[in-house]
Amino acid sequence: MINWSLKAIDYEVYNGVTVGDLILVFAILLIAFLIAKIIAMSLRRSLADKMKKGEIEALVKFVYAVVMLTAIVTVTPILGLNLTGLLVAGGIAGIAIGFASQKVVSNLLSGLFLIAERPVKIGDQIIVGNVAGFVEDMKIMSTIIRTYDGLYVRIPNETLFTSNITNPAANSARRFDYTINVRYMDDAEKAIRIIKNVIEEHPFALKIPPPRIFVDSLGESGMSIVVNIWAPSSEWTNVKMDLLWKIKIELERNGIQIPTKRSLA
């Protein structure tokens, strides 16, 4: 019985390809199929809350195709198939496709790394190079940024992954600074008290960390008062604009003016 089985395995089907070779090919393809299925299930589970369903399925199909193509290339020598002629004939096209697909693969891998690392997420306010705005969408190949003036900018994931990303909203609080000049004839201590009172009355100016107000330098035109204020990241822009105007109004109301060429003449 054993001898018969061995003879059956060694039976030549065609051109030196035996039954055993066909069994090996079937086993390799079956294992590749199972590996592709396991990877697909893992990707669907791990990316369910991080990517859109359509993008997940596109990625799954790509990975599935890569695994199965690798398996097919592996079994062709076992079946006695020579791909040399095909590779030579398609060499020029292959090189062209290779260069064209290099960026695609790079963006794809960068997208996967961004998903895994999560340096930013949808809704974050970020700065990448000369583009600043809010992350509107994160796709497998690119990220969409909505700039402050309402423009939508598509950034390839390779560029995003290899660039320095500034994420102002990563911390719950952000600081902003003013430099306010006052005349030498004005009372600097009074100016500091007025600025401090305006800050304390603002609902979004944080008490911790506390604001810092101090005379930083003495110039030709007057004294420079530096103001450091912390605000919630979500209200940072509004607080910065609001407080500067209120400080200006309150200083002028108390007779403290910002030095100008006319006032120095």
PANU-878705 format. One record per residue (C-alpha): x, y, z. Coordinates in steps of 0.25 Angstrom, whole numbers, plus 5000, padded with zeros to 4 digits. Layout:
atom x=X&y=Y&z=Z
...
This chain:
atom x=5000&y=5000&z=5000
atom x=5011&y=5009&z=5004
atom x=5019&y=5006&z=4991
atom x=5007&y=5009&z=4983
atom x=5005&y=5022&z=4990
atom x=5019&y=5026&z=4987
atom x=5018&y=5022&z=4973
atom x=5005&y=5030&z=4971
atom x=5012&y=5042&z=4977
atom x=5024&y=5040&z=4967
atom x=5015&y=5038&z=4956
atom x=5018&y=5048&z=4945
atom x=5006&y=5057&z=4940
atom x=5013&y=5065&z=4929
atom x=5027&y=5070&z=4926
atom x=5034&y=5065&z=4939
atom x=5023&y=5070&z=4948
atom x=5018&y=5059&z=4957
atom x=5006&y=5057&z=4966
atom x=5014&y=5061&z=4978
atom x=5018&y=5074&z=4971
atom x=5003&y=5077&z=4969
atom x=5000&y=5073&z=4984
atom x=5011&y=5083&z=4988
atom x=5006&y=5094&z=4979
atom x=4992&y=5092&z=4985
atom x=4997&y=5092&z=4999
atom x=5005&y=5105&z=4997
atom x=4993&y=5112&z=4991
atom x=4984&y=5107&z=5002
atom x=4994&y=5112&z=5012
atom x=4995&y=5126&z=5005
atom x=4980&y=5127&z=5004
atom x=4978&y=5124&z=5019
atom x=4989&y=5134&z=5023
atom x=4982&y=5145&z=5014
atom x=4969&y=5142&z=5021
atom x=4975&y=5143&z=5035
atom x=4982&y=5156&z=5031
atom x=4969&y=5161&z=5025
atom x=4961&y=5158&z=5038
atom x=4972&y=5165&z=5046
atom x=4972&y=5177&z=5038
atom x=4957&y=5179&z=5038
atom x=4957&y=5177&z=5053
atom x=4969&y=5187&z=5056
atom x=4965&y=5198&z=5046
atom x=4950&y=5197&z=5048
atom x=4950&y=5210&z=5057
atom x=4961&y=5217&z=5049
atom x=4958&y=5216&z=5035
atom x=4945&y=5217&z=5026
atom x=4940&y=5203&z=5022
atom x=4943&y=5205&z=5007
atom x=4957&y=5209&z=5010
atom x=4959&y=5196&z=5019
atom x=4953&y=5187&z=5008
atom x=4963&y=5194&z=4998
atom x=4974&y=5191&z=5007
atom x=4970&y=5177&z=5010
atom x=4969&y=5174&z=4995
atom x=4983&y=5179&z=4992
atom x=4989&y=5171&z=5003
atom x=4981&y=5159&z=4999
atom x=4986&y=5161&z=4984
atom x=5001&y=5162&z=4989
atom x=5000&y=5150&z=4997
atom x=4994&y=5141&z=4986
atom x=5003&y=5147&z=4976
atom x=5015&y=5143&z=4984
atom x=5010&y=5129&z=4985
atom x=5007&y=5128&z=4970
atom x=5021&y=5133&z=4967
atom x=5027&y=5123&z=4977
atom x=5020&y=5111&z=4971
atom x=5023&y=5114&z=4956
atom x=5036&y=5107&z=4957
atom x=5030&y=5095&z=4963
atom x=5020&y=5094&z=4951
atom x=5032&y=5095&z=4942
atom x=5028&y=5109&z=4937
atom x=5039&y=5118&z=4932
atom x=5035&y=5132&z=4934
atom x=5049&y=5138&z=4929
atom x=5043&y=5140&z=4915
atom x=5031&y=5147&z=4921
atom x=5039&y=5156&z=4930
atom x=5049&y=5160&z=4919
atom x=5037&y=5163&z=4910
atom x=5031&y=5172&z=4920
atom x=5044&y=5177&z=4926
atom x=5042&y=5191&z=4921
atom x=5028&y=5192&z=4925
atom x=5032&y=5186&z=4938
atom x=5042&y=5197&z=4941
atom x=5032&y=5208&z=4937
atom x=5021&y=5202&z=4946
atom x=5032&y=5200&z=4957
atom x=5035&y=5215&z=4957
atom x=5021&y=5219&z=4956
atom x=5017&y=5210&z=4967
atom x=5028&y=5214&z=4976
atom x=5021&y=5226&z=4981
atom x=5008&y=5218&z=4982
atom x=5014&y=5208&z=4991
atom x=5022&y=5218&z=4999
atom x=5009&y=5226&z=5002
atom x=5001&y=5213&z=5005
atom x=5012&y=5209&z=5016
atom x=5013&y=5223&z=5021
atom x=4998&y=5223&z=5023
atom x=4999&y=5210&z=5031
atom x=5010&y=5215&z=5040
atom x=5001&y=5228&z=5042
atom x=4989&y=5219&z=5046
atom x=4998&y=5211&z=5055
atom x=5006&y=5223&z=5062
atom x=4994&y=5232&z=5062
atom x=5002&y=5246&z=5063
atom x=4989&y=5253&z=5058
atom x=4974&y=5250&z=5057
atom x=4962&y=5255&z=5050
atom x=4959&y=5269&z=5056
atom x=4973&y=5272&z=5060
atom x=4979&y=5286&z=5057
atom x=4993&y=5283&z=5051
atom x=5004&y=5290&z=5043
atom x=5011&y=5283&z=5032
atom x=5022&y=5291&z=5025
atom x=5014&y=5303&z=5020
atom x=5000&y=5297&z=5021
atom x=4993&y=5300&z=5034
atom x=4978&y=5296&z=5037
atom x=4969&y=5285&z=5042
atom x=4970&y=5270&z=5039
atom x=4958&y=5267&z=5031
atom x=4960&y=5253&z=5027
atom x=4971&y=5242&z=5027
atom x=4971&y=5233&z=5015
atom x=4980&y=5221&z=5013
atom x=4988&y=5229&z=5002
atom x=4987&y=5243&z=5007
atom x=4982&y=5253&z=5017
atom x=4972&y=5264&z=5015
atom x=4975&y=5278&z=5022
atom x=4964&y=5289&z=5023
atom x=4972&y=5302&z=5024
atom x=4967&y=5314&z=5032
atom x=4962&y=5321&z=5020
atom x=4954&y=5309&z=5016
atom x=4963&y=5302&z=5005
atom x=4964&y=5287&z=5005
atom x=4979&y=5282&z=5003
atom x=4982&y=5268&z=5000
atom x=4996&y=5264&z=5006
atom x=5002&y=5250&z=5002
atom x=5004&y=5241&z=5014
atom x=5018&y=5240&z=5010
atom x=5020&y=5255&z=5012
atom x=5012&y=5255&z=5025
atom x=5020&y=5244&z=5031
atom x=5034&y=5249&z=5027
atom x=5031&y=5264&z=5031
atom x=5031&y=5271&z=5045
atom x=5017&y=5271&z=5049
atom x=5013&y=5282&z=5059
atom x=5000&y=5279&z=5067
atom x=4996&y=5291&z=5075
atom x=4984&y=5284&z=5080
atom x=4991&y=5272&z=5086
atom x=4992&y=5279&z=5099
atom x=4979&y=5284&z=5106
atom x=4985&y=5298&z=5108
atom x=4994&y=5307&z=5100
atom x=5001&y=5320&z=5103
atom x=5001&y=5332&z=5095
atom x=5010&y=5345&z=5097
atom x=5008&y=5360&z=5095
atom x=5019&y=5371&z=5095
atom x=5012&y=5384&z=5099
atom x=5020&y=5397&z=5099
atom x=5017&y=5408&z=5108
atom x=5023&y=5422&z=5109
atom x=5033&y=5426&z=5119
atom x=5024&y=5437&z=5125
atom x=5014&y=5426&z=5128
atom x=5013&y=5417&z=5141
atom x=5018&y=5403&z=5137
atom x=5013&y=5397&z=5150
atom x=4999&y=5403&z=5148
atom x=5000&y=5398&z=5134
atom x=5003&y=5384&z=5139
atom x=4992&y=5384&z=5149
atom x=4982&y=5388&z=5138
atom x=4987&y=5377&z=5129
atom x=4986&y=5367&z=5140
atom x=4972&y=5371&z=5144
atom x=4967&y=5370&z=5129
atom x=4973&y=5356&z=5129
atom x=4967&y=5352&z=5142
atom x=4953&y=5356&z=5137
atom x=4953&y=5348&z=5124
atom x=4946&y=5334&z=5126
atom x=4956&y=5326&z=5117
atom x=4969&y=5332&z=5122
atom x=4975&y=5321&z=5131
atom x=4978&y=5323&z=5146
atom x=4988&y=5311&z=5145
atom x=4998&y=5313&z=5140
atom x=4997&y=5327&z=5144
atom x=4999&y=5339&z=5135
atom x=5012&y=5346&z=5135
atom x=5014&y=5361&z=5133
atom x=5027&y=5368&z=5134
atom x=5036&y=5379&z=5128
atom x=5045&y=5372&z=5118
atom x=5053&y=5384&z=5112
atom x=5055&y=5399&z=5112
atom x=5056&y=5404&z=5098
atom x=5057&y=5418&z=5091
atom x=5042&y=5419&z=5090
atom x=5038&y=5414&z=5103
atom x=5037&y=5401&z=5112
atom x=5033&y=5388&z=5107
atom x=5024&y=5380&z=5115
atom x=5023&y=5365&z=5112
atom x=5010&y=5357&z=5115
atom x=5009&y=5342&z=5116
atom x=4995&y=5336&z=5116
atom x=4990&y=5322&z=5116
atom x=4977&y=5318&z=5110
atom x=4970&y=5305&z=5106
atom x=4974&y=5300&z=5092
atom x=4960&y=5300&z=5087
atom x=4959&y=5315&z=5091
atom x=4973&y=5319&z=5088
atom x=4971&y=5328&z=5076
atom x=4958&y=5335&z=5081
atom x=4964&y=5338&z=5095
atom x=4977&y=5344&z=5088
atom x=4969&y=5353&z=5079
atom x=4959&y=5357&z=5090
atom x=4969&y=5360&z=5101
atom x=4978&y=5369&z=5092
atom x=4967&y=5378&z=5089
atom x=4962&y=5379&z=5103
atom x=4976&y=5382&z=5108
atom x=4977&y=5393&z=5098
atom x=4964&y=5399&z=5102
atom x=4966&y=5398&z=5117
atom x=4980&y=5404&z=5116
atom x=4975&y=5416&z=5108
atom x=4963&y=5418&z=5117
atom x=4974&y=5420&z=5128
atom x=4982&y=5430&z=5121
atom x=4993&y=5420&z=5117
atom x=4997&y=5421&z=5102
atom x=5005&y=5413&z=5093
atom x=5017&y=5421&z=5088
atom x=5016&y=5426&z=5074
atom x=5025&y=5435&z=5065
atom x=5015&y=5447&z=5068
atom x=5015&y=5445&z=5083
atom x=5031&y=5445&z=5083
atom x=5032&y=5457&z=5075
